[in-house]
Amino acid sequence: MKRLLVCLLLVGVVGCGGRGARREYNKGNEFFDSHDWGTAIVAYTEAIRLDPDYAEAYLKRAKAYMEEGNWDEAVVDCTEVIRRKPNYAEAYLLRARA
């Protein structure tokens, strides 16, 4: 019973993996849209931490890195998307640009 209560409290604080990741991704998009690349990167990184398979978060973080001129990190993120989703054409295009 005590363990269940602790788990429920942690879910309330951290959020469920997918939902919490989606929330962070959406925050990242808001910062991205307002050209706050660094804060967007932080939010996308948190989304990825919560859901390491979140390919869209890697791709959007790559775009934010590119806006900052951080080409190497953008390539790393695009490569990660391609590793996870080999048919994700936009990742190949973005990696080529970077």
Beta strands, then each sheet from edge to edge (+ up, - down):
end
